[in-house]
Amino acid sequence: PPDTPVRTAIRRVKIWTPLVLLLAIVFAVVQSMRPLPTPTLDLTAEDTYTFDGAKVDIPWPADGQAALDVDGIGTFGSSGDQKPVPIASVAKVMTAYVILREHKLASGAEGPKIEIDQAAEDQSDAGQESTVNVTKGDQISQREALESILIASANNVARLLARWDAGSEKAFVAKMNATAEDLGMTNTTYTDPSGLNNTTVSTAVDQVKLAKAAMKEPAFREVAAMMSYDDYKGHNHGNWNQLVGRNNVVGIKTGTTTSALGNLVFAAKKEIGGETRTVVGAVVRQPDAGGGILAAALDSGDKLIRAAQDALESATILKKGDVVGYVDDGLGGRTPVVATKDVKAVGWSGLKVKLTFAAGEVPHTAKAGTEVGTLTVGDGSSGAVKIPVALQSDLAEPGFTDKLTRLA
């Protein structure tokens, strides 16, 4: 029979319909088999928390420089013009830190033996320097060497450590400056391992950066917190930092010369909100106030420590089970995420602390209660408060319709 418009239309339908259906089936199969988007963890809670009250009044010293932080939480700020100035034996904090980075020392371990050379013996009775008596050919442990520079402030042993580690004092000083750069100590230059040179300069702010890093080394913490030590010849040496052992002070180092004046880098503990916090600070270039430059530095440091300890407080900012965010499956599905326990922030009046998420392994499917990340309260360092977050309900894979209609 002859073609008519109707017959032509029917024939076209018969030809194209199966093809369209086939394409639709192929499209559906491809869509359903495409890899799923990677789920993401998003914060819905406020990303900051501000403690009630006015800004804390810190008793900054009238002269020189100072800086005051609480590790993992934040900073009270600084005082004075933060320009590089001589820091005297405070430089030995970097000497000890570089040695411990290069030669790890476990908690309680003595470490390798270090042989005393002629230079260290000759410098034992060097004029106006702080030294300890050592004899060529004798050996001291790495730990005793650290005790001698951090407690007795022995210049001759600081130089000995530099030669032992790097072969020469010059090469060791290069390591000190490279480490300072790594730590962001932009206003610091080391020219010797003992700090006797007036050209070894830094600021209070920079020394706090170093102190926080050094206090993460177990052996450094142990030595810095000692009130005294006995050397291998049986002589007892008291810690020049007479704050240690009082008011939970656990270090760190003094430094005094007639040109550098009084300097102190300090650390002290405070238990608050069930957590132990570390106050870290520094005072540099403290002038004699009648009792000597060392006493001036210790007095300024003590006032800052007590002010920081007294200012610390704890606040519960989220309760266990509070929704703090969600897992986004990338196809429109959202599963709430909750705090696994009360979230407490430690700080002081007027301080604003940050809340941040760090995703762990976020699966496509998981049961309620599965931990999927961490909520951090604070500056993100190792001293910050970190709380696991978990799924409030089961996380299900996106449905067929969601897969089918995805465009990206």
Secondary structure as a PSIPRED ss2 file (coil, helix, strand):
# PSIPRED VFORMAT (PSIPRED V4.0)

   1 P C   1.000  0.000  0.000
   2 P C   1.000  0.000  0.000
   3 D C   1.000  0.000  0.000
   4 T C   1.000  0.000  0.000
   5 P H   0.000  1.000  0.000
   6 V H   0.000  1.000  0.000
   7 R H   0.000  1.000  0.000
   8 T H   0.000  1.000  0.000
   9 A H   0.000  1.000  0.000
  10 I H   0.000  1.000  0.000
  11 R H   0.000  1.000  0.000
  12 R H   0.000  1.000  0.000
  13 V H   0.000  1.000  0.000
  14 K H   0.000  1.000  0.000
  15 I H   0.000  1.000  0.000
  16 W H   0.000  1.000  0.000
  17 T H   0.000  1.000  0.000
  18 P H   0.000  1.000  0.000
  19 L H   0.000  1.000  0.000
  20 V H   0.000  1.000  0.000
  21 L H   0.000  1.000  0.000
  22 L H   0.000  1.000  0.000
  23 L H   0.000  1.000  0.000
  24 A H   0.000  1.000  0.000
  25 I H   0.000  1.000  0.000
  26 V H   0.000  1.000  0.000
  27 F H   0.000  1.000  0.000
  28 A H   0.000  1.000  0.000
  29 V H   0.000  1.000  0.000
  30 V H   0.000  1.000  0.000
  31 Q H   0.000  1.000  0.000
  32 S H   0.000  1.000  0.000
  33 M H   0.000  1.000  0.000
  34 R C   1.000  0.000  0.000
  35 P C   1.000  0.000  0.000
  36 L C   1.000  0.000  0.000
  37 P C   1.000  0.000  0.000
  38 T C   1.000  0.000  0.000
  39 P C   1.000  0.000  0.000
  40 T E   0.000  0.000  1.000
  41 L E   0.000  0.000  1.000
  42 D E   0.000  0.000  1.000
  43 L E   0.000  0.000  1.000
  44 T C   1.000  0.000  0.000
  45 A C   1.000  0.000  0.000
  46 E C   1.000  0.000  0.000
  47 D C   1.000  0.000  0.000
  48 T E   0.000  0.000  1.000
  49 Y E   0.000  0.000  1.000
  50 T E   0.000  0.000  1.000
  51 F C   1.000  0.000  0.000
  52 D C   1.000  0.000  0.000
  53 G C   1.000  0.000  0.000
  54 A C   1.000  0.000  0.000
  55 K C   1.000  0.000  0.000
  56 V C   1.000  0.000  0.000
  57 D C   1.000  0.000  0.000
  58 I C   1.000  0.000  0.000
  59 P C   1.000  0.000  0.000
  60 W C   1.000  0.000  0.000
  61 P C   1.000  0.000  0.000
  62 A C   1.000  0.000  0.000
  63 D C   1.000  0.000  0.000
  64 G C   1.000  0.000  0.000
  65 Q E   0.000  0.000  1.000
  66 A E   0.000  0.000  1.000
  67 A E   0.000  0.000  1.000
  68 L E   0.000  0.000  1.000
  69 D E   0.000  0.000  1.000
  70 V E   0.000  0.000  1.000
  71 D C   1.000  0.000  0.000
  72 G C   1.000  0.000  0.000
  73 I C   1.000  0.000  0.000
  74 G E   0.000  0.000  1.000
  75 T E   0.000  0.000  1.000
  76 F E   0.000  0.000  1.000
  77 G E   0.000  0.000  1.000
  78 S E   0.000  0.000  1.000
  79 S E   0.000  0.000  1.000
  80 G C   1.000  0.000  0.000
  81 D C   1.000  0.000  0.000
  82 Q C   1.000  0.000  0.000
  83 K C   1.000  0.000  0.000
  84 P C   1.000  0.000  0.000
  85 V E   0.000  0.000  1.000
  86 P E   0.000  0.000  1.000
  87 I C   1.000  0.000  0.000
  88 A H   0.000  1.000  0.000
  89 S H   0.000  1.000  0.000
  90 V H   0.000  1.000  0.000
  91 A H   0.000  1.000  0.000
  92 K H   0.000  1.000  0.000
  93 V H   0.000  1.000  0.000
  94 M H   0.000  1.000  0.000
  95 T H   0.000  1.000  0.000
  96 A H   0.000  1.000  0.000
  97 Y H   0.000  1.000  0.000
  98 V H   0.000  1.000  0.000
  99 I H   0.000  1.000  0.000
 100 L H   0.000  1.000  0.000
 101 R H   0.000  1.000  0.000
 102 E H   0.000  1.000  0.000
 103 H C   1.000  0.000  0.000
 104 K C   1.000  0.000  0.000
 105 L C   1.000  0.000  0.000
 106 A C   1.000  0.000  0.000
 107 S C   1.000  0.000  0.000
 108 G C   1.000  0.000  0.000
 109 A C   1.000  0.000  0.000
 110 E C   1.000  0.000  0.000
 111 G C   1.000  0.000  0.000
 112 P C   1.000  0.000  0.000
 113 K E   0.000  0.000  1.000
 114 I E   0.000  0.000  1.000
 115 E E   0.000  0.000  1.000
 116 I C   1.000  0.000  0.000
 117 D C   1.000  0.000  0.000
 118 Q H   0.000  1.000  0.000
 119 A H   0.000  1.000  0.000
 120 A H   0.000  1.000  0.000
 121 E H   0.000  1.000  0.000
 122 D H   0.000  1.000  0.000
 123 Q H   0.000  1.000  0.000
 124 S H   0.000  1.000  0.000
 125 D H   0.000  1.000  0.000
 126 A C   1.000  0.000  0.000
 127 G C   1.000  0.000  0.000
 128 Q C   1.000  0.000  0.000
 129 E C   1.000  0.000  0.000
 130 S C   1.000  0.000  0.000
 131 T C   1.000  0.000  0.000
 132 V C   1.000  0.000  0.000
 133 N C   1.000  0.000  0.000
 134 V C   1.000  0.000  0.000
 135 T C   1.000  0.000  0.000
 136 K C   1.000  0.000  0.000
 137 G C   1.000  0.000  0.000
 138 D C   1.000  0.000  0.000
 139 Q E   0.000  0.000  1.000
 140 I E   0.000  0.000  1.000
 141 S E   0.000  0.000  1.000
 142 Q H   0.000  1.000  0.000
 143 R H   0.000  1.000  0.000
 144 E H   0.000  1.000  0.000
 145 A H   0.000  1.000  0.000
 146 L H   0.000  1.000  0.000
 147 E H   0.000  1.000  0.000
 148 S H   0.000  1.000  0.000
 149 I H   0.000  1.000  0.000
 150 L H   0.000  1.000  0.000
 151 I C   1.000  0.000  0.000
 152 A C   1.000  0.000  0.000
 153 S C   1.000  0.000  0.000
 154 A C   1.000  0.000  0.000
 155 N H   0.000  1.000  0.000
 156 N H   0.000  1.000  0.000
 157 V H   0.000  1.000  0.000
 158 A H   0.000  1.000  0.000
 159 R H   0.000  1.000  0.000
 160 L H   0.000  1.000  0.000
 161 L H   0.000  1.000  0.000
 162 A H   0.000  1.000  0.000
 163 R H   0.000  1.000  0.000
 164 W H   0.000  1.000  0.000
 165 D H   0.000  1.000  0.000
 166 A H   0.000  1.000  0.000
 167 G C   1.000  0.000  0.000
 168 S C   1.000  0.000  0.000
 169 E H   0.000  1.000  0.000
 170 K H   0.000  1.000  0.000
 171 A H   0.000  1.000  0.000
 172 F H   0.000  1.000  0.000
 173 V H   0.000  1.000  0.000
 174 A H   0.000  1.000  0.000
 175 K H   0.000  1.000  0.000
 176 M H   0.000  1.000  0.000
 177 N H   0.000  1.000  0.000
 178 A H   0.000  1.000  0.000
 179 T H   0.000  1.000  0.000
 180 A H   0.000  1.000  0.000
 181 E H   0.000  1.000  0.000
 182 D H   0.000  1.000  0.000
 183 L C   1.000  0.000  0.000
 184 G C   1.000  0.000  0.000
 185 M C   1.000  0.000  0.000
 186 T C   1.000  0.000  0.000
 187 N C   1.000  0.000  0.000
 188 T C   1.000  0.000  0.000
 189 T E   0.000  0.000  1.000
 190 Y C   1.000  0.000  0.000
 191 T C   1.000  0.000  0.000
 192 D C   1.000  0.000  0.000
 193 P C   1.000  0.000  0.000
 194 S C   1.000  0.000  0.000
 195 G C   1.000  0.000  0.000
 196 L C   1.000  0.000  0.000
 197 N C   1.000  0.000  0.000
 198 N C   1.000  0.000  0.000
 199 T C   1.000  0.000  0.000
 200 T C   1.000  0.000  0.000
 201 V E   0.000  0.000  1.000
 202 S E   0.000  0.000  1.000
 203 T C   1.000  0.000  0.000
 204 A H   0.000  1.000  0.000
 205 V H   0.000  1.000  0.000
 206 D H   0.000  1.000  0.000
 207 Q H   0.000  1.000  0.000
 208 V H   0.000  1.000  0.000
 209 K H   0.000  1.000  0.000
 210 L H   0.000  1.000  0.000
 211 A H   0.000  1.000  0.000
 212 K H   0.000  1.000  0.000
 213 A H   0.000  1.000  0.000
 214 A H   0.000  1.000  0.000
 215 M C   1.000  0.000  0.000
 216 K C   1.000  0.000  0.000
 217 E C   1.000  0.000  0.000
 218 P H   0.000  1.000  0.000
 219 A H   0.000  1.000  0.000
 220 F H   0.000  1.000  0.000
 221 R H   0.000  1.000  0.000
 222 E H   0.000  1.000  0.000
 223 V H   0.000  1.000  0.000
 224 A H   0.000  1.000  0.000
 225 A C   1.000  0.000  0.000
 226 M C   1.000  0.000  0.000
 227 M C   1.000  0.000  0.000
 228 S E   0.000  0.000  1.000
 229 Y E   0.000  0.000  1.000
 230 D E   0.000  0.000  1.000
 231 D C   1.000  0.000  0.000
 232 Y C   1.000  0.000  0.000
 233 K C   1.000  0.000  0.000
 234 G C   1.000  0.000  0.000
 235 H C   1.000  0.000  0.000
 236 N E   0.000  0.000  1.000
 237 H E   0.000  0.000  1.000
 238 G E   0.000  0.000  1.000
 239 N C   1.000  0.000  0.000
 240 W C   1.000  0.000  0.000
 241 N C   1.000  0.000  0.000
 242 Q C   1.000  0.000  0.000
 243 L C   1.000  0.000  0.000
 244 V C   1.000  0.000  0.000
 245 G C   1.000  0.000  0.000
 246 R C   1.000  0.000  0.000
 247 N C   1.000  0.000  0.000
 248 N C   1.000  0.000  0.000
 249 V E   0.000  0.000  1.000
 250 V E   0.000  0.000  1.000
 251 G E   0.000  0.000  1.000
 252 I E   0.000  0.000  1.000
 253 K E   0.000  0.000  1.000
 254 T E   0.000  0.000  1.000
 255 G E   0.000  0.000  1.000
 256 T E   0.000  0.000  1.000
 257 T E   0.000  0.000  1.000
 258 T C   1.000  0.000  0.000
 259 S C   1.000  0.000  0.000
 260 A C   1.000  0.000  0.000
 261 L E   0.000  0.000  1.000
 262 G E   0.000  0.000  1.000
 263 N E   0.000  0.000  1.000
 264 L E   0.000  0.000  1.000
 265 V E   0.000  0.000  1.000
 266 F E   0.000  0.000  1.000
 267 A E   0.000  0.000  1.000
 268 A E   0.000  0.000  1.000
 269 K E   0.000  0.000  1.000
 270 K E   0.000  0.000  1.000
 271 E E   0.000  0.000  1.000
 272 I E   0.000  0.000  1.000
 273 G C   1.000  0.000  0.000
 274 G C   1.000  0.000  0.000
 275 E E   0.000  0.000  1.000
 276 T E   0.000  0.000  1.000
 277 R E   0.000  0.000  1.000
 278 T E   0.000  0.000  1.000
 279 V E   0.000  0.000  1.000
 280 V E   0.000  0.000  1.000
 281 G E   0.000  0.000  1.000
 282 A E   0.000  0.000  1.000
 283 V E   0.000  0.000  1.000
 284 V E   0.000  0.000  1.000
 285 R E   0.000  0.000  1.000
 286 Q E   0.000  0.000  1.000
 287 P C   1.000  0.000  0.000
 288 D C   1.000  0.000  0.000
 289 A C   1.000  0.000  0.000
 290 G C   1.000  0.000  0.000
 291 G C   1.000  0.000  0.000
 292 G C   1.000  0.000  0.000
 293 I H   0.000  1.000  0.000
 294 L H   0.000  1.000  0.000
 295 A H   0.000  1.000  0.000
 296 A H   0.000  1.000  0.000
 297 A H   0.000  1.000  0.000
 298 L H   0.000  1.000  0.000
 299 D H   0.000  1.000  0.000
 300 S H   0.000  1.000  0.000
 301 G H   0.000  1.000  0.000
 302 D H   0.000  1.000  0.000
 303 K H   0.000  1.000  0.000
 304 L H   0.000  1.000  0.000
 305 I H   0.000  1.000  0.000
 306 R H   0.000  1.000  0.000
 307 A H   0.000  1.000  0.000
 308 A H   0.000  1.000  0.000
 309 Q H   0.000  1.000  0.000
 310 D H   0.000  1.000  0.000
 311 A H   0.000  1.000  0.000
 312 L C   1.000  0.000  0.000
 313 E E   0.000  0.000  1.000
 314 S E   0.000  0.000  1.000
 315 A E   0.000  0.000  1.000
 316 T E   0.000  0.000  1.000
 317 I E   0.000  0.000  1.000
 318 L E   0.000  0.000  1.000
 319 K C   1.000  0.000  0.000
 320 K C   1.000  0.000  0.000
 321 G C   1.000  0.000  0.000
 322 D C   1.000  0.000  0.000
 323 V E   0.000  0.000  1.000
 324 V E   0.000  0.000  1.000
 325 G E   0.000  0.000  1.000
 326 Y E   0.000  0.000  1.000
 327 V E   0.000  0.000  1.000
 328 D E   0.000  0.000  1.000
 329 D C   1.000  0.000  0.000
 330 G C   1.000  0.000  0.000
 331 L C   1.000  0.000  0.000
 332 G C   1.000  0.000  0.000
 333 G C   1.000  0.000  0.000
 334 R E   0.000  0.000  1.000
 335 T E   0.000  0.000  1.000
 336 P E   0.000  0.000  1.000
 337 V E   0.000  0.000  1.000
 338 V E   0.000  0.000  1.000
 339 A E   0.000  0.000  1.000
 340 T C   1.000  0.000  0.000
 341 K C   1.000  0.000  0.000
 342 D C   1.000  0.000  0.000
 343 V E   0.000  0.000  1.000
 344 K E   0.000  0.000  1.000
 345 A E   0.000  0.000  1.000
 346 V E   0.000  0.000  1.000
 347 G E   0.000  0.000  1.000
 348 W C   1.000  0.000  0.000
 349 S C   1.000  0.000  0.000
 350 G C   1.000  0.000  0.000
 351 L C   1.000  0.000  0.000
 352 K E   0.000  0.000  1.000
 353 V E   0.000  0.000  1.000
 354 K E   0.000  0.000  1.000
 355 L E   0.000  0.000  1.000
 356 T E   0.000  0.000  1.000
 357 F E   0.000  0.000  1.000
 358 A E   0.000  0.000  1.000
 359 A E   0.000  0.000  1.000
 360 G C   1.000  0.000  0.000
 361 E C   1.000  0.000  0.000
 362 V C   1.000  0.000  0.000
 363 P C   1.000  0.000  0.000
 364 H C   1.000  0.000  0.000
 365 T C   1.000  0.000  0.000
 366 A E   0.000  0.000  1.000
 367 K C   1.000  0.000  0.000
 368 A C   1.000  0.000  0.000
 369 G C   1.000  0.000  0.000
 370 T C   1.000  0.000  0.000
 371 E E   0.000  0.000  1.000
 372 V E   0.000  0.000  1.000
 373 G E   0.000  0.000  1.000
 374 T E   0.000  0.000  1.000
 375 L E   0.000  0.000  1.000
 376 T E   0.000  0.000  1.000
 377 V E   0.000  0.000  1.000
 378 G C   1.000  0.000  0.000
 379 D C   1.000  0.000  0.000
 380 G C   1.000  0.000  0.000
 381 S C   1.000  0.000  0.000
 382 S C   1.000  0.000  0.000
 383 G C   1.000  0.000  0.000
 384 A C   1.000  0.000  0.000
 385 V E   0.000  0.000  1.000
 386 K E   0.000  0.000  1.000
 387 I E   0.000  0.000  1.000
 388 P E   0.000  0.000  1.000
 389 V E   0.000  0.000  1.000
 390 A E   0.000  0.000  1.000
 391 L E   0.000  0.000  1.000
 392 Q C   1.000  0.000  0.000
 393 S C   1.000  0.000  0.000
 394 D C   1.000  0.000  0.000
 395 L E   0.000  0.000  1.000
 396 A C   1.000  0.000  0.000
 397 E C   1.000  0.000  0.000
 398 P C   1.000  0.000  0.000
 399 G C   1.000  0.000  0.000
 400 F H   0.000  1.000  0.000
 401 T H   0.000  1.000  0.000
 402 D H   0.000  1.000  0.000
 403 K H   0.000  1.000  0.000
 404 L H   0.000  1.000  0.000
 405 T H   0.000  1.000  0.000
 406 R C   1.000  0.000  0.000
 407 L C   1.000  0.000  0.000
 408 A C   1.000  0.000  0.000
